[in-house]
Amino acid sequence: MYEHFFQCPYCWEEISMLMDPSVSKQTYVEDCEVCCNPVEITPQFQDNELVAFEAVDIEQ
């Protein structure tokens, strides 16, 4: 597993997320562990290294 730290697009708190680098590109939604709002996560891995990451609000 790969741990990545980033800011929540709602509350701006730093949170961490564990991601599976065996899947090269994925998109999923997880709730922020601080404010509980849904965040769309899009990580991209190449050779088990994180090469791109996006965390955006889903504008509910």
HTML snippet that shows the backbone in 3Dmol.js (N, CA, C, O; Angstrom):
<script src="https://3Dmol.org/build/3Dmol-min.js"></script>
<div id="view" style="width:600px;height:400px;position:relative"></div>
<script>
const pdb = `
ATOM      1  N   MET A   1       0.846  -1.185   0.000  1.00  0.00           N
ATOM      2  CA  MET A   1       0.000   0.000   0.000  1.00  0.00           C
ATOM      3  C   MET A   1       0.890   1.246   0.000  1.00  0.00           C
ATOM      4  O   MET A   1       2.024   1.230   0.479  1.00  0.00           O
ATOM      5  N   TYR A   2       0.341   2.307  -0.546  1.00  0.00           N
ATOM      6  CA  TYR A   2       1.064   3.572  -0.683  1.00  0.00           C
ATOM      7  C   TYR A   2       0.288   4.640   0.097  1.00  0.00           C
ATOM      8  O   TYR A   2      -0.901   4.835  -0.154  1.00  0.00           O
ATOM      9  N   GLU A   3       0.937   5.330   1.034  1.00  0.00           N
ATOM     10  CA  GLU A   3       0.280   6.389   1.798  1.00  0.00           C
ATOM     11  C   GLU A   3       0.600   7.744   1.183  1.00  0.00           C
ATOM     12  O   GLU A   3       1.756   8.058   0.903  1.00  0.00           O
ATOM     13  N   HIS A   4      -0.445   8.542   0.977  1.00  0.00           N
ATOM     14  CA  HIS A   4      -0.276   9.867   0.386  1.00  0.00           C
ATOM     15  C   HIS A   4      -1.020  10.886   1.241  1.00  0.00           C
ATOM     16  O   HIS A   4      -2.145  10.635   1.671  1.00  0.00           O
ATOM     17  N   PHE A   5      -0.396  12.035   1.487  1.00  0.00           N
ATOM     18  CA  PHE A   5      -0.995  13.123   2.262  1.00  0.00           C
ATOM     19  C   PHE A   5      -1.425  14.227   1.308  1.00  0.00           C
ATOM     20  O   PHE A   5      -0.710  14.549   0.359  1.00  0.00           O
ATOM     21  N   PHE A   6      -2.604  14.811   1.562  1.00  0.00           N
ATOM     22  CA  PHE A   6      -3.124  15.890   0.724  1.00  0.00           C
ATOM     23  C   PHE A   6      -4.127  16.710   1.516  1.00  0.00           C
ATOM     24  O   PHE A   6      -4.539  16.311   2.605  1.00  0.00           O
ATOM     25  N   GLN A   7      -4.523  17.866   0.968  1.00  0.00           N
ATOM     26  CA  GLN A   7      -5.509  18.726   1.632  1.00  0.00           C
ATOM     27  C   GLN A   7      -6.910  18.404   1.127  1.00  0.00           C
ATOM     28  O   GLN A   7      -7.129  18.227  -0.072  1.00  0.00           O
ATOM     29  N   CYS A   8      -7.845  18.333   2.058  1.00  0.00           N
ATOM     30  CA  CYS A   8      -9.249  18.145   1.706  1.00  0.00           C
ATOM     31  C   CYS A   8      -9.727  19.390   0.953  1.00  0.00           C
ATOM     32  O   CYS A   8      -9.446  20.507   1.386  1.00  0.00           O
ATOM     33  N   PRO A   9     -10.451  19.221  -0.174  1.00  0.00           N
ATOM     34  CA  PRO A   9     -10.942  20.382  -0.915  1.00  0.00           C
ATOM     35  C   PRO A   9     -12.102  21.115  -0.234  1.00  0.00           C
ATOM     36  O   PRO A   9     -12.527  22.168  -0.710  1.00  0.00           O
ATOM     37  N   TYR A  10     -12.617  20.576   0.867  1.00  0.00           N
ATOM     38  CA  TYR A  10     -13.696  21.234   1.616  1.00  0.00           C
ATOM     39  C   TYR A  10     -13.162  21.980   2.837  1.00  0.00           C
ATOM     40  O   TYR A  10     -13.370  23.185   2.981  1.00  0.00           O
ATOM     41  N   CYS A  11     -12.469  21.247   3.719  1.00  0.00           N
ATOM     42  CA  CYS A  11     -12.065  21.838   5.005  1.00  0.00           C
ATOM     43  C   CYS A  11     -10.592  22.241   5.029  1.00  0.00           C
ATOM     44  O   CYS A  11     -10.149  22.869   5.991  1.00  0.00           O
ATOM     45  N   TRP A  12      -9.843  21.906   4.020  1.00  0.00           N
ATOM     46  CA  TRP A  12      -8.434  22.250   3.853  1.00  0.00           C
ATOM     47  C   TRP A  12      -7.508  21.610   4.886  1.00  0.00           C
ATOM     48  O   TRP A  12      -6.341  21.988   4.989  1.00  0.00           O
ATOM     49  N   GLU A  13      -8.018  20.649   5.648  1.00  0.00           N
ATOM     50  CA  GLU A  13      -7.173  19.918   6.591  1.00  0.00           C
ATOM     51  C   GLU A  13      -6.332  18.894   5.830  1.00  0.00           C
ATOM     52  O   GLU A  13      -6.768  18.349   4.816  1.00  0.00           O
ATOM     53  N   GLU A  14      -5.129  18.642   6.329  1.00  0.00           N
ATOM     54  CA  GLU A  14      -4.290  17.612   5.718  1.00  0.00           C
ATOM     55  C   GLU A  14      -4.775  16.245   6.175  1.00  0.00           C
ATOM     56  O   GLU A  14      -4.927  15.995   7.371  1.00  0.00           O
ATOM     57  N   ILE A  15      -5.012  15.373   5.220  1.00  0.00           N
ATOM     58  CA  ILE A  15      -5.436  14.009   5.519  1.00  0.00           C
ATOM     59  C   ILE A  15      -4.539  13.051   4.746  1.00  0.00           C
ATOM     60  O   ILE A  15      -3.844  13.455   3.813  1.00  0.00           O
ATOM     61  N   SER A  16      -4.557  11.801   5.132  1.00  0.00           N
ATOM     62  CA  SER A  16      -3.767  10.800   4.424  1.00  0.00           C
ATOM     63  C   SER A  16      -4.691   9.713   3.905  1.00  0.00           C
ATOM     64  O   SER A  16      -5.788   9.499   4.421  1.00  0.00           O
ATOM     65  N   MET A  17      -4.223   9.042   2.881  1.00  0.00           N
ATOM     66  CA  MET A  17      -5.013   7.989   2.270  1.00  0.00           C
ATOM     67  C   MET A  17      -4.076   6.865   1.854  1.00  0.00           C
ATOM     68  O   MET A  17      -2.987   7.118   1.338  1.00  0.00           O
ATOM     69  N   LEU A  18      -4.496   5.632   2.076  1.00  0.00           N
ATOM     70  CA  LEU A  18      -3.752   4.474   1.611  1.00  0.00           C
ATOM     71  C   LEU A  18      -4.299   4.068   0.253  1.00  0.00           C
ATOM     72  O   LEU A  18      -5.508   3.913   0.083  1.00  0.00           O
ATOM     73  N   MET A  19      -3.400   3.898  -0.716  1.00  0.00           N
ATOM     74  CA  MET A  19      -3.810   3.539  -2.075  1.00  0.00           C
ATOM     75  C   MET A  19      -3.038   2.313  -2.531  1.00  0.00           C
ATOM     76  O   MET A  19      -1.932   2.049  -2.061  1.00  0.00           O
ATOM     77  N   ASP A  20      -3.630   1.572  -3.447  1.00  0.00           N
ATOM     78  CA  ASP A  20      -3.034   0.359  -3.990  1.00  0.00           C
ATOM     79  C   ASP A  20      -2.284   0.691  -5.280  1.00  0.00           C
ATOM     80  O   ASP A  20      -2.926   0.991  -6.287  1.00  0.00           O
ATOM     81  N   PRO A  21      -0.945   0.647  -5.288  1.00  0.00           N
ATOM     82  CA  PRO A  21      -0.195   0.997  -6.494  1.00  0.00           C
ATOM     83  C   PRO A  21      -0.231  -0.064  -7.591  1.00  0.00           C
ATOM     84  O   PRO A  21       0.288   0.167  -8.683  1.00  0.00           O
ATOM     85  N   SER A  22      -0.838  -1.230  -7.319  1.00  0.00           N
ATOM     86  CA  SER A  22      -0.907  -2.270  -8.352  1.00  0.00           C
ATOM     87  C   SER A  22      -1.924  -1.935  -9.442  1.00  0.00           C
ATOM     88  O   SER A  22      -1.904  -2.539 -10.514  1.00  0.00           O
ATOM     89  N   VAL A  23      -2.820  -0.968  -9.171  1.00  0.00           N
ATOM     90  CA  VAL A  23      -3.778  -0.491 -10.171  1.00  0.00           C
ATOM     91  C   VAL A  23      -3.243   0.836 -10.689  1.00  0.00           C
ATOM     92  O   VAL A  23      -3.160   1.808  -9.938  1.00  0.00           O
ATOM     93  N   SER A  24      -2.878   0.884 -11.979  1.00  0.00           N
ATOM     94  CA  SER A  24      -2.156   2.052 -12.492  1.00  0.00           C
ATOM     95  C   SER A  24      -2.964   3.342 -12.464  1.00  0.00           C
ATOM     96  O   SER A  24      -2.414   4.395 -12.140  1.00  0.00           O
ATOM     97  N   LYS A  25      -4.260   3.293 -12.795  1.00  0.00           N
ATOM     98  CA  LYS A  25      -5.097   4.502 -12.749  1.00  0.00           C
ATOM     99  C   LYS A  25      -6.472   4.115 -12.232  1.00  0.00           C
ATOM    100  O   LYS A  25      -7.055   3.122 -12.667  1.00  0.00           O
ATOM    101  N   GLN A  26      -6.981   4.901 -11.307  1.00  0.00           N
ATOM    102  CA  GLN A  26      -8.279   4.608 -10.702  1.00  0.00           C
ATOM    103  C   GLN A  26      -8.957   5.897 -10.272  1.00  0.00           C
ATOM    104  O   GLN A  26      -8.299   6.917 -10.067  1.00  0.00           O
ATOM    105  N   THR A  27     -10.266   5.848 -10.138  1.00  0.00           N
ATOM    106  CA  THR A  27     -11.045   6.973  -9.619  1.00  0.00           C
ATOM    107  C   THR A  27     -12.081   6.404  -8.667  1.00  0.00           C
ATOM    108  O   THR A  27     -12.783   5.448  -8.997  1.00  0.00           O
ATOM    109  N   TYR A  28     -12.171   6.992  -7.491  1.00  0.00           N
ATOM    110  CA  TYR A  28     -13.155   6.559  -6.509  1.00  0.00           C
ATOM    111  C   TYR A  28     -13.482   7.709  -5.577  1.00  0.00           C
ATOM    112  O   TYR A  28     -12.812   8.741  -5.596  1.00  0.00           O
ATOM    113  N   VAL A  29     -14.512   7.533  -4.763  1.00  0.00           N
ATOM    114  CA  VAL A  29     -14.965   8.563  -3.829  1.00  0.00           C
ATOM    115  C   VAL A  29     -14.785   8.039  -2.407  1.00  0.00           C
ATOM    116  O   VAL A  29     -15.192   6.924  -2.082  1.00  0.00           O
ATOM    117  N   GLU A  30     -14.163   8.872  -1.564  1.00  0.00           N
ATOM    118  CA  GLU A  30     -14.027   8.566  -0.142  1.00  0.00           C
ATOM    119  C   GLU A  30     -14.365   9.806   0.652  1.00  0.00           C
ATOM    120  O   GLU A  30     -14.127  10.927   0.202  1.00  0.00           O
ATOM    121  N   ASP A  31     -14.921   9.605   1.834  1.00  0.00           N
ATOM    122  CA  ASP A  31     -15.242  10.728   2.710  1.00  0.00           C
ATOM    123  C   ASP A  31     -13.989  11.220   3.414  1.00  0.00           C
ATOM    124  O   ASP A  31     -13.131  10.429   3.807  1.00  0.00           O
ATOM    125  N   CYS A  32     -13.893  12.540   3.571  1.00  0.00           N
ATOM    126  CA  CYS A  32     -12.804  13.141   4.333  1.00  0.00           C
ATOM    127  C   CYS A  32     -12.912  12.648   5.777  1.00  0.00           C
ATOM    128  O   CYS A  32     -14.003  12.615   6.347  1.00  0.00           O
ATOM    129  N   GLU A  33     -11.783  12.269   6.359  1.00  0.00           N
ATOM    130  CA  GLU A  33     -11.803  11.769   7.740  1.00  0.00           C
ATOM    131  C   GLU A  33     -12.002  12.874   8.764  1.00  0.00           C
ATOM    132  O   GLU A  33     -12.234  12.583   9.937  1.00  0.00           O
ATOM    133  N   VAL A  34     -11.917  14.146   8.349  1.00  0.00           N
ATOM    134  CA  VAL A  34     -12.105  15.272   9.262  1.00  0.00           C
ATOM    135  C   VAL A  34     -13.532  15.821   9.158  1.00  0.00           C
ATOM    136  O   VAL A  34     -14.244  15.887  10.160  1.00  0.00           O
ATOM    137  N   CYS A  35     -13.952  16.216   7.947  1.00  0.00           N
ATOM    138  CA  CYS A  35     -15.258  16.872   7.789  1.00  0.00           C
ATOM    139  C   CYS A  35     -16.344  15.956   7.210  1.00  0.00           C
ATOM    140  O   CYS A  35     -17.509  16.349   7.143  1.00  0.00           O
ATOM    141  N   CYS A  36     -15.980  14.761   6.799  1.00  0.00           N
ATOM    142  CA  CYS A  36     -16.915  13.733   6.300  1.00  0.00           C
ATOM    143  C   CYS A  36     -17.547  14.053   4.943  1.00  0.00           C
ATOM    144  O   CYS A  36     -18.479  13.359   4.537  1.00  0.00           O
ATOM    145  N   ASN A  37     -17.080  15.068   4.237  1.00  0.00           N
ATOM    146  CA  ASN A  37     -17.594  15.355   2.902  1.00  0.00           C
ATOM    147  C   ASN A  37     -16.954  14.415   1.888  1.00  0.00           C
ATOM    148  O   ASN A  37     -15.808  14.003   2.072  1.00  0.00           O
ATOM    149  N   PRO A  38     -17.681  14.063   0.806  1.00  0.00           N
ATOM    150  CA  PRO A  38     -17.150  13.139  -0.198  1.00  0.00           C
ATOM    151  C   PRO A  38     -16.125  13.820  -1.103  1.00  0.00           C
ATOM    152  O   PRO A  38     -16.337  14.931  -1.590  1.00  0.00           O
ATOM    153  N   VAL A  39     -15.012  13.125  -1.313  1.00  0.00           N
ATOM    154  CA  VAL A  39     -13.921  13.635  -2.135  1.00  0.00           C
ATOM    155  C   VAL A  39     -13.655  12.617  -3.245  1.00  0.00           C
ATOM    156  O   VAL A  39     -13.493  11.426  -2.981  1.00  0.00           O
ATOM    157  N   GLU A  40     -13.613  13.100  -4.493  1.00  0.00           N
ATOM    158  CA  GLU A  40     -13.271  12.219  -5.610  1.00  0.00           C
ATOM    159  C   GLU A  40     -11.753  12.155  -5.725  1.00  0.00           C
ATOM    160  O   GLU A  40     -11.087  13.176  -5.896  1.00  0.00           O
ATOM    161  N   ILE A  41     -11.222  10.948  -5.628  1.00  0.00           N
ATOM    162  CA  ILE A  41      -9.785  10.709  -5.630  1.00  0.00           C
ATOM    163  C   ILE A  41      -9.391  10.052  -6.952  1.00  0.00           C
ATOM    164  O   ILE A  41     -10.004   9.069  -7.368  1.00  0.00           O
ATOM    165  N   THR A  42      -8.360  10.603  -7.616  1.00  0.00           N
ATOM    166  CA  THR A  42      -7.861  10.019  -8.859  1.00  0.00           C
ATOM    167  C   THR A  42      -6.339   9.931  -8.788  1.00  0.00           C
ATOM    168  O   THR A  42      -5.642  10.884  -9.138  1.00  0.00           O
ATOM    169  N   PRO A  43      -5.820   8.782  -8.331  1.00  0.00           N
ATOM    170  CA  PRO A  43      -4.378   8.585  -8.340  1.00  0.00           C
ATOM    171  C   PRO A  43      -3.943   7.848  -9.618  1.00  0.00           C
ATOM    172  O   PRO A  43      -4.716   7.089 -10.204  1.00  0.00           O
ATOM    173  N   GLN A  44      -2.698   8.084 -10.034  1.00  0.00           N
ATOM    174  CA  GLN A  44      -2.138   7.361 -11.173  1.00  0.00           C
ATOM    175  C   GLN A  44      -0.729   6.912 -10.790  1.00  0.00           C
ATOM    176  O   GLN A  44       0.095   7.714 -10.352  1.00  0.00           O
ATOM    177  N   PHE A  45      -0.470   5.616 -10.965  1.00  0.00           N
ATOM    178  CA  PHE A  45       0.817   5.033 -10.605  1.00  0.00           C
ATOM    179  C   PHE A  45       1.541   4.537 -11.846  1.00  0.00           C
ATOM    180  O   PHE A  45       0.924   4.099 -12.817  1.00  0.00           O
ATOM    181  N   GLN A  46       2.865   4.615 -11.789  1.00  0.00           N
ATOM    182  CA  GLN A  46       3.708   4.047 -12.835  1.00  0.00           C
ATOM    183  C   GLN A  46       4.896   3.400 -12.133  1.00  0.00           C
ATOM    184  O   GLN A  46       5.619   4.066 -11.392  1.00  0.00           O
ATOM    185  N   ASP A  47       5.097   2.126 -12.358  1.00  0.00           N
ATOM    186  CA  ASP A  47       6.164   1.367 -11.699  1.00  0.00           C
ATOM    187  C   ASP A  47       6.091   1.516 -10.180  1.00  0.00           C
ATOM    188  O   ASP A  47       7.107   1.722  -9.515  1.00  0.00           O
ATOM    189  N   ASN A  48       4.884   1.409  -9.645  1.00  0.00           N
ATOM    190  CA  ASN A  48       4.607   1.502  -8.202  1.00  0.00           C
ATOM    191  C   ASN A  48       4.943   2.848  -7.586  1.00  0.00           C
ATOM    192  O   ASN A  48       5.047   2.947  -6.364  1.00  0.00           O
ATOM    193  N   GLU A  49       5.115   3.885  -8.391  1.00  0.00           N
ATOM    194  CA  GLU A  49       5.343   5.247  -7.909  1.00  0.00           C
ATOM    195  C   GLU A  49       4.159   6.124  -8.299  1.00  0.00           C
ATOM    196  O   GLU A  49       3.645   6.012  -9.411  1.00  0.00           O
ATOM    197  N   LEU A  50       3.732   6.979  -7.409  1.00  0.00           N
ATOM    198  CA  LEU A  50       2.639   7.903  -7.681  1.00  0.00           C
ATOM    199  C   LEU A  50       3.144   8.998  -8.629  1.00  0.00           C
ATOM    200  O   LEU A  50       4.062   9.744  -8.290  1.00  0.00           O
ATOM    201  N   VAL A  51       2.534   9.087  -9.823  1.00  0.00           N
ATOM    202  CA  VAL A  51       2.969  10.080 -10.800  1.00  0.00           C
ATOM    203  C   VAL A  51       1.944  11.198 -10.981  1.00  0.00           C
ATOM    204  O   VAL A  51       2.278  12.259 -11.507  1.00  0.00           O
ATOM    205  N   ALA A  52       0.705  10.976 -10.554  1.00  0.00           N
ATOM    206  CA  ALA A  52      -0.338  12.018 -10.633  1.00  0.00           C
ATOM    207  C   ALA A  52      -1.359  11.739  -9.529  1.00  0.00           C
ATOM    208  O   ALA A  52      -1.630  10.588  -9.184  1.00  0.00           O
ATOM    209  N   PHE A  53      -1.917  12.827  -8.983  1.00  0.00           N
ATOM    210  CA  PHE A  53      -2.919  12.696  -7.929  1.00  0.00           C
ATOM    211  C   PHE A  53      -3.845  13.892  -7.986  1.00  0.00           C
ATOM    212  O   PHE A  53      -3.401  15.032  -8.121  1.00  0.00           O
ATOM    213  N   GLU A  54      -5.143  13.621  -7.882  1.00  0.00           N
ATOM    214  CA  GLU A  54      -6.133  14.700  -7.851  1.00  0.00           C
ATOM    215  C   GLU A  54      -7.180  14.354  -6.801  1.00  0.00           C
ATOM    216  O   GLU A  54      -7.652  13.219  -6.729  1.00  0.00           O
ATOM    217  N   ALA A  55      -7.534  15.337  -5.994  1.00  0.00           N
ATOM    218  CA  ALA A  55      -8.595  15.195  -4.993  1.00  0.00           C
ATOM    219  C   ALA A  55      -9.508  16.399  -5.151  1.00  0.00           C
ATOM    220  O   ALA A  55      -9.101  17.530  -4.885  1.00  0.00           O
ATOM    221  N   VAL A  56     -10.745  16.161  -5.586  1.00  0.00           N
ATOM    222  CA  VAL A  56     -11.667  17.267  -5.862  1.00  0.00           C
ATOM    223  C   VAL A  56     -12.992  17.033  -5.137  1.00  0.00           C
ATOM    224  O   VAL A  56     -13.375  15.896  -4.861  1.00  0.00           O
ATOM    225  N   ASP A  57     -13.689  18.149  -4.831  1.00  0.00           N
ATOM    226  CA  ASP A  57     -15.021  18.011  -4.246  1.00  0.00           C
ATOM    227  C   ASP A  57     -15.978  17.558  -5.337  1.00  0.00           C
ATOM    228  O   ASP A  57     -15.723  17.781  -6.520  1.00  0.00           O
ATOM    229  N   ILE A  58     -17.069  16.927  -4.949  1.00  0.00           N
ATOM    230  CA  ILE A  58     -18.015  16.443  -5.952  1.00  0.00           C
ATOM    231  C   ILE A  58     -19.254  17.324  -6.034  1.00  0.00           C
ATOM    232  O   ILE A  58     -20.277  16.926  -6.592  1.00  0.00           O
ATOM    233  N   GLU A  59     -19.151  18.523  -5.474  1.00  0.00           N
ATOM    234  CA  GLU A  59     -20.172  19.576  -5.596  1.00  0.00           C
ATOM    235  C   GLU A  59     -21.595  19.067  -5.356  1.00  0.00           C
ATOM    236  O   GLU A  59     -22.435  19.040  -6.255  1.00  0.00           O
ATOM    237  N   GLN A  60     -21.820  18.673  -4.132  1.00  0.00           N
ATOM    238  CA  GLN A  60     -23.169  18.214  -3.792  1.00  0.00           C
ATOM    239  C   GLN A  60     -24.087  19.382  -3.548  1.00  0.00           C
ATOM    240  O   GLN A  60     -25.265  19.189  -3.249  1.00  0.00           O
TER     241      GLN A  60
END
`;
const viewer = $3Dmol.createViewer("view");
viewer.addModel(pdb, "pdb");
viewer.setStyle({}, {cartoon: {color: "spectrum"}});
viewer.zoomTo();
viewer.render();
</script>
